[in-house]
């Protein structure tokens, strides 16, 4: 299934081959009319082109893991999923990267970043590049373009869905821009390539745009769980909306918890189910092993055919311990990346207690290791963790590649929706406490291999419980910074962790660090952008 999708993916990327360094423009197909006509004369040309827009979530170029189709960006720091991982995970208590000589990482995990940070630049460029690629698909699929190319039959019938998917991917990117940067340069398919509007879109205006786009395209998307694997459907749109509404107080100072609960319920009612074995969600065959019944929107990876330094490549190789040499458990070389990732003691504490001894989510390895890290460069200090593995459900390698991952990244999945429903209820969004508790206990029962011993009662379901349970269920899936921010724990003194504020014991950081700065290069390339306060 992955290989079939990749045929389209690579073909699409050949044409969506580059984005200018200002992050807002692609090289349009009409730059070479004969090449464009050759392309659109092929069967499934538009499906291939759309796959190129999807491909930006997985790859950094059509030429492999070591190239970048966005000028000025390093492929190792600008893959879409890795960009989310870098900013949502390594800026929190979930993981510590051992190699602080890697450009930009020390500033991120020590929460001392500046507008010159190359990893923030990579995230900004890749996300806005995704907007540009979606815009180009929409420019090439107007009614006038379709008529001029005599597009007909099934391809023409599918065009409203194709265009809705492209708009969804653009809305997804603008949602990530809102969450990470609080703003974006606003550009759509209506803007000529190379021409900037004299405006940026900020806060409530960006929120409203994302919301209106998603609500408008939902009728044209396929019903939940009816599209091809890894293509968006109504449930993906509902998920982005639910996330948008759950975080609305952070984004725009408005309570939208009732809406968050409503759209969470839409997803729950769509027929998804938890994968019986938690660990199967993060295996190399998670596109076929049953995890597809839980994962609402995966970002495909394939160690043979679509190599990238994306999040699952990092989380498999990086989880190999310097002492343990446990690469065989993770489907990579014995030594992996030599102890690249370790855990803060604050995160470890979330799994302490008898109830977590047999919790399937508890992949922490502690033997012969001190819990505290006093020297980040000493890879023998601090506990490590196994979660993503490039083995299949039979514990066999899924392919012969021992570096690049075949684990599809679960950007959105059902367990998160259950947790969102419960949180939205607790925050006044309606629904039922009994129902919320039942949803949480589905997660807890799965974590304990069917045992209900450690299920919770209605009185146990509090916001303090939710923030900790979200960490236990969703760690390393690029949610933690957003969650801590929503709970008022990311900045300030309410919660500190190792390296926060550039201190081994953790110290408060200023509130302005709730948003990342606009990269210096992006400000220089686009005079219509303004810097976030504090930077």
Secondary structure as a PSIPRED ss2 file (coil, helix, strand):
# PSIPRED VFORMAT (PSIPRED V4.0)

   1 X C   1.000  0.000  0.000
   2 X H   0.000  1.000  0.000
   3 X H   0.000  1.000  0.000
   4 X H   0.000  1.000  0.000
   5 X H   0.000  1.000  0.000
   6 X H   0.000  1.000  0.000
   7 X H   0.000  1.000  0.000
   8 X H   0.000  1.000  0.000
   9 X H   0.000  1.000  0.000
  10 X H   0.000  1.000  0.000
  11 X H   0.000  1.000  0.000
  12 X H   0.000  1.000  0.000
  13 X H   0.000  1.000  0.000
  14 X H   0.000  1.000  0.000
  15 X H   0.000  1.000  0.000
  16 X C   1.000  0.000  0.000
  17 X C   1.000  0.000  0.000
  18 X C   1.000  0.000  0.000
  19 X E   0.000  0.000  1.000
  20 X C   1.000  0.000  0.000
  21 X C   1.000  0.000  0.000
  22 X C   1.000  0.000  0.000
  23 X C   1.000  0.000  0.000
  24 X C   1.000  0.000  0.000
  25 X C   1.000  0.000  0.000
  26 X E   0.000  0.000  1.000
  27 X C   1.000  0.000  0.000
  28 X C   1.000  0.000  0.000
  29 X H   0.000  1.000  0.000
  30 X H   0.000  1.000  0.000
  31 X H   0.000  1.000  0.000
  32 X C   1.000  0.000  0.000
  33 X H   0.000  1.000  0.000
  34 X H   0.000  1.000  0.000
  35 X H   0.000  1.000  0.000
  36 X H   0.000  1.000  0.000
  37 X H   0.000  1.000  0.000
  38 X H   0.000  1.000  0.000
  39 X H   0.000  1.000  0.000
  40 X H   0.000  1.000  0.000
  41 X C   1.000  0.000  0.000
  42 X C   1.000  0.000  0.000
  43 X C   1.000  0.000  0.000
  44 X C   1.000  0.000  0.000
  45 X H   0.000  1.000  0.000
  46 X H   0.000  1.000  0.000
  47 X H   0.000  1.000  0.000
  48 X H   0.000  1.000  0.000
  49 X H   0.000  1.000  0.000
  50 X H   0.000  1.000  0.000
  51 X H   0.000  1.000  0.000
  52 X H   0.000  1.000  0.000
  53 X H   0.000  1.000  0.000
  54 X H   0.000  1.000  0.000
  55 X H   0.000  1.000  0.000
  56 X H   0.000  1.000  0.000
  57 X H   0.000  1.000  0.000
  58 X H   0.000  1.000  0.000
  59 X C   1.000  0.000  0.000
  60 X C   1.000  0.000  0.000
  61 X C   1.000  0.000  0.000
  62 X C   1.000  0.000  0.000
  63 X C   1.000  0.000  0.000
  64 X C   1.000  0.000  0.000
  65 X C   1.000  0.000  0.000
  66 X C   1.000  0.000  0.000
  67 X C   1.000  0.000  0.000
  68 X C   1.000  0.000  0.000
  69 X C   1.000  0.000  0.000
  70 X E   0.000  0.000  1.000
  71 X C   1.000  0.000  0.000
  72 X C   1.000  0.000  0.000
  73 X C   1.000  0.000  0.000
  74 X C   1.000  0.000  0.000
  75 X H   0.000  1.000  0.000
  76 X H   0.000  1.000  0.000
  77 X H   0.000  1.000  0.000
  78 X H   0.000  1.000  0.000
  79 X C   1.000  0.000  0.000
  80 X H   0.000  1.000  0.000
  81 X H   0.000  1.000  0.000
  82 X H   0.000  1.000  0.000
  83 X H   0.000  1.000  0.000
  84 X H   0.000  1.000  0.000
  85 X H   0.000  1.000  0.000
  86 X H   0.000  1.000  0.000
  87 X H   0.000  1.000  0.000
  88 X H   0.000  1.000  0.000
  89 X C   1.000  0.000  0.000
  90 X C   1.000  0.000  0.000
  91 X C   1.000  0.000  0.000
  92 X C   1.000  0.000  0.000
  93 X C   1.000  0.000  0.000
  94 X C   1.000  0.000  0.000
  95 X C   1.000  0.000  0.000
  96 X E   0.000  0.000  1.000
  97 X E   0.000  0.000  1.000
  98 X C   1.000  0.000  0.000
  99 X C   1.000  0.000  0.000
 100 X C   1.000  0.000  0.000
 101 X C   1.000  0.000  0.000
 102 X C   1.000  0.000  0.000
 103 X C   1.000  0.000  0.000
 104 X C   1.000  0.000  0.000
 105 X H   0.000  1.000  0.000
 106 X H   0.000  1.000  0.000
 107 X H   0.000  1.000  0.000
 108 X H   0.000  1.000  0.000
 109 X H   0.000  1.000  0.000
 110 X C   1.000  0.000  0.000
 111 X C   1.000  0.000  0.000
 112 X C   1.000  0.000  0.000
 113 X C   1.000  0.000  0.000
 114 X C   1.000  0.000  0.000
 115 X C   1.000  0.000  0.000
 116 X C   1.000  0.000  0.000
 117 X C   1.000  0.000  0.000
 118 X H   0.000  1.000  0.000
 119 X H   0.000  1.000  0.000
 120 X H   0.000  1.000  0.000
 121 X H   0.000  1.000  0.000
 122 X H   0.000  1.000  0.000
 123 X H   0.000  1.000  0.000
 124 X H   0.000  1.000  0.000
 125 X H   0.000  1.000  0.000
 126 X H   0.000  1.000  0.000
 127 X H   0.000  1.000  0.000
 128 X H   0.000  1.000  0.000
 129 X H   0.000  1.000  0.000
 130 X H   0.000  1.000  0.000
 131 X H   0.000  1.000  0.000
 132 X H   0.000  1.000  0.000
 133 X H   0.000  1.000  0.000
 134 X H   0.000  1.000  0.000
 135 X H   0.000  1.000  0.000
 136 X H   0.000  1.000  0.000
 137 X H   0.000  1.000  0.000
 138 X H   0.000  1.000  0.000
 139 X H   0.000  1.000  0.000
 140 X H   0.000  1.000  0.000
 141 X C   1.000  0.000  0.000
 142 X C   1.000  0.000  0.000
 143 X H   0.000  1.000  0.000
 144 X H   0.000  1.000  0.000
 145 X H   0.000  1.000  0.000
 146 X H   0.000  1.000  0.000
 147 X H   0.000  1.000  0.000
 148 X H   0.000  1.000  0.000
 149 X C   1.000  0.000  0.000
 150 X C   1.000  0.000  0.000
 151 X C   1.000  0.000  0.000
 152 X C   1.000  0.000  0.000
 153 X H   0.000  1.000  0.000
 154 X H   0.000  1.000  0.000
 155 X H   0.000  1.000  0.000
 156 X H   0.000  1.000  0.000
 157 X H   0.000  1.000  0.000
 158 X C   1.000  0.000  0.000
 159 X H   0.000  1.000  0.000
 160 X H   0.000  1.000  0.000
 161 X H   0.000  1.000  0.000
 162 X H   0.000  1.000  0.000
 163 X H   0.000  1.000  0.000
 164 X H   0.000  1.000  0.000
 165 X H   0.000  1.000  0.000
 166 X H   0.000  1.000  0.000
 167 X H   0.000  1.000  0.000
 168 X H   0.000  1.000  0.000
 169 X H   0.000  1.000  0.000
 170 X H   0.000  1.000  0.000
 171 X H   0.000  1.000  0.000
 172 X H   0.000  1.000  0.000
 173 X H   0.000  1.000  0.000
 174 X H   0.000  1.000  0.000
 175 X H   0.000  1.000  0.000
 176 X H   0.000  1.000  0.000
 177 X H   0.000  1.000  0.000
 178 X H   0.000  1.000  0.000
 179 X H   0.000  1.000  0.000
 180 X H   0.000  1.000  0.000
 181 X H   0.000  1.000  0.000
 182 X C   1.000  0.000  0.000
 183 X E   0.000  0.000  1.000
 184 X E   0.000  0.000  1.000
 185 X E   0.000  0.000  1.000
 186 X C   1.000  0.000  0.000
 187 X C   1.000  0.000  0.000
 188 X C   1.000  0.000  0.000
 189 X C   1.000  0.000  0.000
 190 X C   1.000  0.000  0.000
 191 X C   1.000  0.000  0.000
 192 X C   1.000  0.000  0.000
 193 X C   1.000  0.000  0.000
 194 X C   1.000  0.000  0.000
 195 X C   1.000  0.000  0.000
 196 X C   1.000  0.000  0.000
 197 X C   1.000  0.000  0.000
 198 X C   1.000  0.000  0.000
 199 X C   1.000  0.000  0.000
 200 X E   0.000  0.000  1.000
 201 X E   0.000  0.000  1.000
 202 X E   0.000  0.000  1.000
 203 X H   0.000  1.000  0.000
 204 X H   0.000  1.000  0.000
 205 X H   0.000  1.000  0.000
 206 X H   0.000  1.000  0.000
 207 X H   0.000  1.000  0.000
 208 X H   0.000  1.000  0.000
 209 X H   0.000  1.000  0.000
 210 X H   0.000  1.000  0.000
 211 X H   0.000  1.000  0.000
 212 X H   0.000  1.000  0.000
 213 X H   0.000  1.000  0.000
 214 X H   0.000  1.000  0.000
 215 X H   0.000  1.000  0.000
 216 X H   0.000  1.000  0.000
 217 X H   0.000  1.000  0.000
 218 X H   0.000  1.000  0.000
 219 X H   0.000  1.000  0.000
 220 X H   0.000  1.000  0.000
 221 X C   1.000  0.000  0.000
 222 X C   1.000  0.000  0.000
 223 X C   1.000  0.000  0.000
 224 X C   1.000  0.000  0.000
 225 X C   1.000  0.000  0.000
 226 X C   1.000  0.000  0.000
 227 X C   1.000  0.000  0.000
 228 X C   1.000  0.000  0.000
 229 X C   1.000  0.000  0.000
 230 X C   1.000  0.000  0.000
 231 X C   1.000  0.000  0.000
 232 X C   1.000  0.000  0.000
 233 X C   1.000  0.000  0.000
 234 X H   0.000  1.000  0.000
 235 X H   0.000  1.000  0.000
 236 X H   0.000  1.000  0.000
 237 X H   0.000  1.000  0.000
 238 X H   0.000  1.000  0.000
 239 X H   0.000  1.000  0.000
 240 X H   0.000  1.000  0.000
 241 X H   0.000  1.000  0.000
 242 X H   0.000  1.000  0.000
 243 X H   0.000  1.000  0.000
 244 X H   0.000  1.000  0.000
 245 X H   0.000  1.000  0.000
 246 X H   0.000  1.000  0.000
 247 X C   1.000  0.000  0.000
 248 X H   0.000  1.000  0.000
 249 X H   0.000  1.000  0.000
 250 X H   0.000  1.000  0.000
 251 X H   0.000  1.000  0.000
 252 X H   0.000  1.000  0.000
 253 X C   1.000  0.000  0.000
 254 X C   1.000  0.000  0.000
 255 X C   1.000  0.000  0.000
 256 X C   1.000  0.000  0.000
 257 X H   0.000  1.000  0.000
 258 X H   0.000  1.000  0.000
 259 X H   0.000  1.000  0.000
 260 X H   0.000  1.000  0.000
 261 X H   0.000  1.000  0.000
 262 X H   0.000  1.000  0.000
 263 X H   0.000  1.000  0.000
 264 X H   0.000  1.000  0.000
 265 X H   0.000  1.000  0.000
 266 X H   0.000  1.000  0.000
 267 X H   0.000  1.000  0.000
 268 X H   0.000  1.000  0.000
 269 X C   1.000  0.000  0.000
 270 X C   1.000  0.000  0.000
 271 X C   1.000  0.000  0.000
 272 X C   1.000  0.000  0.000
 273 X C   1.000  0.000  0.000
 274 X C   1.000  0.000  0.000
 275 X C   1.000  0.000  0.000
 276 X C   1.000  0.000  0.000
 277 X C   1.000  0.000  0.000
 278 X H   0.000  1.000  0.000
 279 X H   0.000  1.000  0.000
 280 X H   0.000  1.000  0.000
 281 X H   0.000  1.000  0.000
 282 X H   0.000  1.000  0.000
 283 X E   0.000  0.000  1.000
 284 X C   1.000  0.000  0.000
 285 X C   1.000  0.000  0.000
 286 X C   1.000  0.000  0.000
 287 X C   1.000  0.000  0.000
 288 X C   1.000  0.000  0.000
 289 X C   1.000  0.000  0.000
 290 X C   1.000  0.000  0.000
 291 X H   0.000  1.000  0.000
 292 X H   0.000  1.000  0.000
 293 X H   0.000  1.000  0.000
 294 X C   1.000  0.000  0.000
 295 X E   0.000  0.000  1.000
 296 X E   0.000  0.000  1.000
 297 X E   0.000  0.000  1.000
 298 X E   0.000  0.000  1.000
 299 X E   0.000  0.000  1.000
 300 X C   1.000  0.000  0.000
 301 X C   1.000  0.000  0.000
 302 X E   0.000  0.000  1.000
 303 X C   1.000  0.000  0.000
 304 X C   1.000  0.000  0.000
 305 X C   1.000  0.000  0.000
 306 X E   0.000  0.000  1.000
 307 X C   1.000  0.000  0.000
 308 X C   1.000  0.000  0.000
 309 X C   1.000  0.000  0.000
 310 X C   1.000  0.000  0.000
 311 X H   0.000  1.000  0.000
 312 X H   0.000  1.000  0.000
 313 X H   0.000  1.000  0.000
 314 X H   0.000  1.000  0.000
 315 X H   0.000  1.000  0.000
 316 X H   0.000  1.000  0.000
 317 X H   0.000  1.000  0.000
 318 X C   1.000  0.000  0.000
 319 X C   1.000  0.000  0.000
 320 X C   1.000  0.000  0.000
 321 X C   1.000  0.000  0.000
 322 X C   1.000  0.000  0.000
 323 X C   1.000  0.000  0.000
 324 X C   1.000  0.000  0.000
 325 X C   1.000  0.000  0.000
 326 X C   1.000  0.000  0.000
 327 X H   0.000  1.000  0.000
 328 X H   0.000  1.000  0.000
 329 X H   0.000  1.000  0.000
 330 X H   0.000  1.000  0.000
 331 X C   1.000  0.000  0.000
 332 X C   1.000  0.000  0.000
 333 X C   1.000  0.000  0.000
 334 X C   1.000  0.000  0.000
 335 X C   1.000  0.000  0.000
 336 X C   1.000  0.000  0.000
 337 X C   1.000  0.000  0.000
 338 X C   1.000  0.000  0.000
 339 X C   1.000  0.000  0.000
 340 X C   1.000  0.000  0.000
 341 X E   0.000  0.000  1.000
 342 X E   0.000  0.000  1.000
 343 X C   1.000  0.000  0.000
 344 X C   1.000  0.000  0.000
 345 X H   0.000  1.000  0.000
 346 X H   0.000  1.000  0.000
 347 X H   0.000  1.000  0.000
 348 X H   0.000  1.000  0.000
 349 X H   0.000  1.000  0.000
 350 X H   0.000  1.000  0.000
 351 X H   0.000  1.000  0.000
 352 X C   1.000  0.000  0.000
 353 X C   1.000  0.000  0.000
 354 X H   0.000  1.000  0.000
 355 X H   0.000  1.000  0.000
 356 X H   0.000  1.000  0.000
 357 X C   1.000  0.000  0.000
 358 X C   1.000  0.000  0.000
 359 X C   1.000  0.000  0.000
 360 X C   1.000  0.000  0.000
 361 X C   1.000  0.000  0.000
 362 X C   1.000  0.000  0.000
 363 X C   1.000  0.000  0.000
 364 X E   0.000  0.000  1.000
 365 X E   0.000  0.000  1.000
 366 X C   1.000  0.000  0.000
 367 X C   1.000  0.000  0.000
 368 X C   1.000  0.000  0.000
 369 X C   1.000  0.000  0.000
 370 X C   1.000  0.000  0.000
 371 X C   1.000  0.000  0.000
 372 X C   1.000  0.000  0.000
 373 X C   1.000  0.000  0.000
 374 X C   1.000  0.000  0.000
 375 X C   1.000  0.000  0.000
 376 X C   1.000  0.000  0.000
 377 X C   1.000  0.000  0.000
 378 X C   1.000  0.000  0.000
 379 X C   1.000  0.000  0.000
 380 X C   1.000  0.000  0.000
 381 X C   1.000  0.000  0.000
 382 X C   1.000  0.000  0.000
 383 X C   1.000  0.000  0.000
 384 X E   0.000  0.000  1.000
 385 X E   0.000  0.000  1.000
 386 X C   1.000  0.000  0.000
 387 X C   1.000  0.000  0.000
 388 X C   1.000  0.000  0.000
 389 X E   0.000  0.000  1.000
 390 X C   1.000  0.000  0.000
 391 X E   0.000  0.000  1.000
 392 X C   1.000  0.000  0.000
 393 X C   1.000  0.000  0.000
 394 X C   1.000  0.000  0.000
 395 X C   1.000  0.000  0.000
 396 X C   1.000  0.000  0.000
 397 X E   0.000  0.000  1.000
 398 X C   1.000  0.000  0.000
 399 X C   1.000  0.000  0.000
 400 X C   1.000  0.000  0.000
 401 X C   1.000  0.000  0.000
 402 X C   1.000  0.000  0.000
 403 X C   1.000  0.000  0.000
 404 X C   1.000  0.000  0.000
 405 X C   1.000  0.000  0.000
 406 X C   1.000  0.000  0.000
 407 X C   1.000  0.000  0.000
 408 X C   1.000  0.000  0.000
 409 X E   0.000  0.000  1.000
 410 X E   0.000  0.000  1.000
 411 X E   0.000  0.000  1.000
 412 X E   0.000  0.000  1.000
 413 X E   0.000  0.000  1.000
 414 X H   0.000  1.000  0.000
 415 X H   0.000  1.000  0.000
 416 X H   0.000  1.000  0.000
 417 X H   0.000  1.000  0.000
 418 X H   0.000  1.000  0.000
 419 X H   0.000  1.000  0.000
 420 X H   0.000  1.000  0.000
 421 X H   0.000  1.000  0.000
 422 X H   0.000  1.000  0.000
 423 X H   0.000  1.000  0.000
 424 X H   0.000  1.000  0.000
 425 X H   0.000  1.000  0.000
 426 X H   0.000  1.000  0.000
 427 X C   1.000  0.000  0.000
 428 X C   1.000  0.000  0.000
 429 X C   1.000  0.000  0.000
 430 X C   1.000  0.000  0.000
 431 X C   1.000  0.000  0.000
 432 X C   1.000  0.000  0.000
 433 X H   0.000  1.000  0.000
 434 X H   0.000  1.000  0.000
 435 X H   0.000  1.000  0.000
 436 X H   0.000  1.000  0.000
 437 X H   0.000  1.000  0.000
 438 X H   0.000  1.000  0.000
 439 X H   0.000  1.000  0.000
 440 X H   0.000  1.000  0.000
 441 X H   0.000  1.000  0.000
 442 X H   0.000  1.000  0.000
 443 X H   0.000  1.000  0.000
 444 X H   0.000  1.000  0.000
 445 X H   0.000  1.000  0.000
 446 X H   0.000  1.000  0.000
 447 X H   0.000  1.000  0.000
 448 X C   1.000  0.000  0.000
 449 X C   1.000  0.000  0.000
 450 X C   1.000  0.000  0.000
 451 X C   1.000  0.000  0.000
 452 X C   1.000  0.000  0.000
 453 X C   1.000  0.000  0.000
 454 X C   1.000  0.000  0.000
 455 X C   1.000  0.000  0.000
 456 X C   1.000  0.000  0.000
 457 X C   1.000  0.000  0.000
 458 X H   0.000  1.000  0.000
 459 X H   0.000  1.000  0.000
 460 X H   0.000  1.000  0.000
 461 X C   1.000  0.000  0.000
 462 X C   1.000  0.000  0.000
 463 X H   0.000  1.000  0.000
 464 X H   0.000  1.000  0.000
 465 X H   0.000  1.000  0.000
 466 X H   0.000  1.000  0.000
 467 X H   0.000  1.000  0.000
 468 X H   0.000  1.000  0.000
 469 X H   0.000  1.000  0.000
 470 X H   0.000  1.000  0.000
 471 X H   0.000  1.000  0.000
 472 X H   0.000  1.000  0.000
 473 X H   0.000  1.000  0.000
 474 X H   0.000  1.000  0.000
 475 X C   1.000  0.000  0.000
 476 X C   1.000  0.000  0.000
 477 X C   1.000  0.000  0.000
 478 X C   1.000  0.000  0.000
 479 X C   1.000  0.000  0.000
 480 X H   0.000  1.000  0.000
 481 X H   0.000  1.000  0.000
 482 X H   0.000  1.000  0.000
 483 X H   0.000  1.000  0.000
 484 X H   0.000  1.000  0.000
 485 X H   0.000  1.000  0.000
 486 X H   0.000  1.000  0.000
 487 X C   1.000  0.000  0.000
 488 X C   1.000  0.000  0.000
 489 X C   1.000  0.000  0.000
 490 X C   1.000  0.000  0.000
 491 X C   1.000  0.000  0.000
 492 X E   0.000  0.000  1.000
 493 X C   1.000  0.000  0.000
 494 X C   1.000  0.000  0.000
 495 X C   1.000  0.000  0.000
 496 X C   1.000  0.000  0.000
 497 X C   1.000  0.000  0.000
 498 X C   1.000  0.000  0.000
 499 X C   1.000  0.000  0.000
 500 X H   0.000  1.000  0.000
 501 X H   0.000  1.000  0.000
 502 X H   0.000  1.000  0.000
 503 X C   1.000  0.000  0.000
 504 X C   1.000  0.000  0.000
 505 X C   1.000  0.000  0.000
 506 X C   1.000  0.000  0.000
 507 X C   1.000  0.000  0.000
 508 X C   1.000  0.000  0.000
 509 X E   0.000  0.000  1.000
 510 X C   1.000  0.000  0.000
 511 X H   0.000  1.000  0.000
 512 X H   0.000  1.000  0.000
 513 X H   0.000  1.000  0.000
 514 X H   0.000  1.000  0.000
 515 X C   1.000  0.000  0.000
 516 X C   1.000  0.000  0.000
 517 X C   1.000  0.000  0.000
 518 X C   1.000  0.000  0.000
 519 X C   1.000  0.000  0.000
 520 X H   0.000  1.000  0.000
 521 X H   0.000  1.000  0.000
 522 X H   0.000  1.000  0.000
 523 X H   0.000  1.000  0.000
 524 X H   0.000  1.000  0.000
 525 X H   0.000  1.000  0.000
 526 X C   1.000  0.000  0.000
 527 X C   1.000  0.000  0.000
 528 X C   1.000  0.000  0.000
 529 X C   1.000  0.000  0.000
 530 X C   1.000  0.000  0.000
 531 X C   1.000  0.000  0.000
 532 X C   1.000  0.000  0.000
 533 X C   1.000  0.000  0.000
 534 X C   1.000  0.000  0.000
 535 X C   1.000  0.000  0.000
